[in-house]
C-alpha cells in the first residue's frame, strides 16, 4: 500500500492542482512564442473526449467545476484553433467498466468519420481481469485501436498491481496483438513500470505525463517543494531506468495541470520536460495535449506555447519528431 502522502489518484490530483491552476487562470505565459517551432505541425497523442449525457465518469465526482462539462470535438477544435494540430489519438477517460465497450465503439465511429482529427484510439481495459483477453481480442482487429490504458494511481490500486501474474499475462498479450500499454502511475512507483517493461519486451509501453512528475519538486527549498510528494532526484533516476528499456517511450504531456502557482510556466515545467527529452532521446518522445485536464493549469495554447518555448533551442529535426513524426510512426498514422 502507498502512504497517503504518495497517493496520486484522479480525485486527489485534481483537488491538489485545481486551486493553483484555476486561480492562475488561462493566461500565464508571455505573449511571445518560439516562432520557428510555431510552424511545426502537431499530432496530439492524448486527446480526451467525454459526453456526460451518455457516459458515466465516476472520478468526476470530486473534480472542479471546469471539468464537469461535456468536452467533444467542437470544443476541442476551439481549444486547438491556430495551433496546427493536424491529427489526434484519443485517450480513454476512465469510464465505468460496464461502458468500456461502448466507449471503444464510439471512438471507432469517430475515427472512421473522416471529419475529425481523431485517427486512432487508446481504449480502457482491465488487464488484471481474467476476461481481458476476451474483451481485447475482437477490439484489436480494428486498425484504429492502437493501445490500452488502465490508470494505476487511484487509491484502491495498490503498488505492484501491474506486476501481478494475470496483469503480466495480459501485457504480453497486448504485444502479441500489436497494441501498446500506457503507464499512468504514481511518480514514486515508476520502478514497477521498469519491471513490467523488462518482463514484457515484446510490448511497447508509453510513460504518460512525464511519469506524473510534480513540477513543485524542482522548486527551491520551501513549503511548495516539501508538498510535492516525491523527490526530484529519485524521479530522475526512475525516468533514466525507464529510458534504458528500448520498448518504452515517453509522452510529454500532463504536467501543466500541476504547475505551481505564481511561477512562470516555462520556468516551472522546463526541468521536467528537459530531463525526459534528454533521457529518452529525440526518437522516443511524443507530444500529448491532455485536454481538457490541462485546464487545471492553463489552456491548450498555454501548454503548446510553453513546450515550444522550452524546446526552441533544440534542432528543428528533433522538434518535428517530438511534435508529430514520432507519433505518426508509433501509431501508424498517415503523414499529413
N, C-alpha and C positions, 0 to 999 in steps of 0.2 A: 504494500500500500504506500502511496505517496503522502507526504505531510501536507497539511492544509496550505502551508506557505508555497509549496511547489505545485499545487494542483491547478492546472490551467485547463478549465473547461469553457465551453462556449459562453455559458451564462456568466461565470465569474470573470472571464476575459472581457466580455462586453461591459460588465459593470465597472471593471477596473479602468477601462480605456475611455468610456463614454464621457466622463466628466472632463478629462483633458481634451479629448477630441472635439466634443461639441462646444465646449467653452471657447476653444480656439477658433472655431468657425471653419469656413472652407477656403479661406484666402490667406494662407500662412506663408506664402512664397513671395520673393521679389518678382517683379513683373518680367524680368529678363529670363530667357532660357537659352540653352546651347543651340545656336541656330543650325549648326551642322547636323546635330542629332535630330532636330525637329523634322527633317525631311525623310527620315528613315521610317518605312512602314512598320506597323506593329501587328503581331499576332498575339492576342490575349489568350493565354492558356489557363485562365482561372476566371471564367465568367459565370457568375451566379444569376439565376433567374428564378423567381417564385411567384406563385399566384395564390394568395391567401383565400380566395373564394373556392378553390378546388384542392388545395394542398394543406396538410397539417404538418407544421414545423414545431414540434414540442419545445425546442430550445428557445424559440422567440418569446416564450412567456416571461423570461427575465431580461429581455432586450430593451434598450432605449427606444423611444418612440420613432426615431429616424429609420429604424429597420422594420417597424411594424406596419409596413405597407407592401403592396404587391409591386414587384420590380420585374418588368417584362422588357421585350425588345424595344418598344418605343422609348422607354426611359433609358435603356442602355444606349440607344442611338443619340439621345440628347446628352448623356453624360460623356460620350466619347467624341462628340462633334468637334471637327477640326483637328483631331489628334492623329489622323492617318491610321486608324485601326482597320485593317483590311480583312481579318479573319479572327474567329474566336473558337475556343474549346470550352464547352460547358463543364462546370464542376458541380458535382452533386451538392445538395443543400440539406442533407441530413433529415429527410422526410421521415415520417413514421414508417416503421419497417413494412407494414402492410401496403404502403404506397410506392414501394421501390420499383416494381414492375411498371406501374403507371407512369412514374417519373421517366423511366427509360423509354417507354413508348412515346411519350410526349416529345422527348428530345429527338427521337428518330424522325418524327414528323417535321420538327423544326429544321433539322439538318438537311432533310430532303426537299424542303420547300423551295429552295433556290432564292428565297427573298431575305434571308438572314445572314449575318456574318458568321453565325454558328455553323461549323462544318463537322465537328466531332464532339464526342461526349465522354467524360469520365463519370461513371454512374456509381450509385451507392451499392454497398454489399456488405455482408457479414461473413468474412472468411472463416470465422471460428465456428460457424454453424455447419452441421453435418449435411444440411441441404444446400450448401453453397454451390456445389458442382452442378446440381440440377437447375439451379437458378441462373448460373452464369453461362453454361454451355450454349443454350439456344440464343441468348442475347449476343454472345461473342460472334455469332455467324453474321451479324450486321456490321458492315465495314465501318460504320460511323462510331461504333463503340470501341474506344481505344484503351480504356482502363477502368479501374475500380478504386474507390476510396472508402475507408471507414475511419472517421475521426477517432483518434486514440487518446484524447485528453479529457473526456468527461470524467467527473469524479468517480463514477461507478466503474470505470475502466481501469483495472489495476495495471501496474507496471509489469511488463512481461507478457501481456495479452497476445501480442503479435508473435510471440515465440512458442506458444502452445502448439502441441502436435497437429491438431486439426487446422489451426490457422496456418501453420507452416505448409501443410499439405496443400491448402488452397492457394497459397502464394506461389508454390511451384506449379500448380495447375495454371495460374494466370500466365506464367511464362510459356507454358506449352501451348496456350491458346493465343499467344502473341499480344497479351494485354499487360499493362503496367499496373503498379500499385503506388498510390500516393501516401507518403509518410507524413501525417499531420499529427504531431505528438508534442508532449511537453519538452522544453529545451533541456531539461535535466535528464531525460530518458532517451536521448538520441543514440546512446550506445546500443539500445535494443534494435534500432534501425541498422546499425553496423552488423550486428549478429545476423539479422534476418537477411540482409543483402549477401552476406558471405555464405549462408546456408542455401540460398536460392540464386545461384549465379546465372541461371537462365531467365530470370525475371528482371525487368527494368523497374527501378524504384525512383520516385521523384520526391525530393525533400521539399515539402510545401513551406512557404513563408520564411525562407532563410532559416529553417529549423526553429521557427517560432521564437527567435531571439527577441529579448526585450531591449529596445534601444537605451532604456534608462540604465542598464548595466554598464554602459560605456561612458556615462557622465562622470564628471569629477566627484570626488568623495562627498557624500551628503545624504540627506534623507531619501531623495529620489532614487539614487543608486542602491541604497540599502533595501528599498522596497521592490527591487527588480525581481527577486525570487531566484536568480541564478547568477553565477559569477561569469564575468566576461571571458576570462582566460579558460575556464572549464568548457564553456560553449565553443570557443575557438578550437580547442583540442578535439572535441567531438565532431565538429564540422570537417576538420582535417582527416579524421579517421573515416568518415563517410566518403570523403572525396577520394580516398585510396581505393575504394570499391568501384571498379570500372563500370559496373551496371547501375550506378547511382548518378542522377543528375540533380541539379538544384534549381528550384523555382524562386526567382527574385520577385517576391510578392508579399503582401500582407502586413509588412512591418509598419506602414504608415498608420494603421489602426491603433498602434500602441505608442505613437510618437509622444515624447514627453511634452508637457505644457511649457510654454514660454521659451522653447529652444527652436531656432530656425530648423526647418525640416531637413535641409541639406546637411547641416551640422549634426543633427540627431541621428540620421539614418546612414550617413556615409560609412561609419566604421563597420556596420553590419554588412552593407552591400559590398564594400570593397573586400572584406575578408572572404565572403562567399565567392565572389568573382575570381579572386586570386587562388583560392583553394581548389575550385573545380576547373578553372581554366576556361578559355573562351568557347570551347566546343561542348561544354556540358552545363550550360546555364540557359534558362528560358525566362521570359517575362510573364508575369501574371498580374492582372488588374485587381482582383479580389473585390470587385464592385458587387453589391453596394456596401459590403462590410467596411471597405476603405473609408466610407463616410464618417466613421468614428474618429478619424484623424485628419481628414481632408478630402477634397474632391478627387475624382478620377484624374482631372487635369493637374491637380497639385502633385499627385503621385508620379505621373508621367514626367512632369517638368522637373521634379526632384531627381528622379533617376537619370533623366537626360543630362542634368547638370553634373551629377556625380560622375558619370561615365564620359563626360565631354572630352577629357584628355586621353582616353583610350582610343585605339585606332578605329577608323571607320569600319574596317572589316570586322573587328570584334564587336562593335556596336550592332552591326547588321545581324550577326549571329545571335546576340542576346535578344534583340527585339523581334526578329522574325525567322531567320534562316534555320536556327536550331529547332525551333518549334515545328516548322514545316517538315523538317527531316524526321524528327522524333515521332510526330503524329501522322506522318504520311499525307500531309496536306499538299494540294496543288500549289505551285508557285503562282503568285499573282503579280 
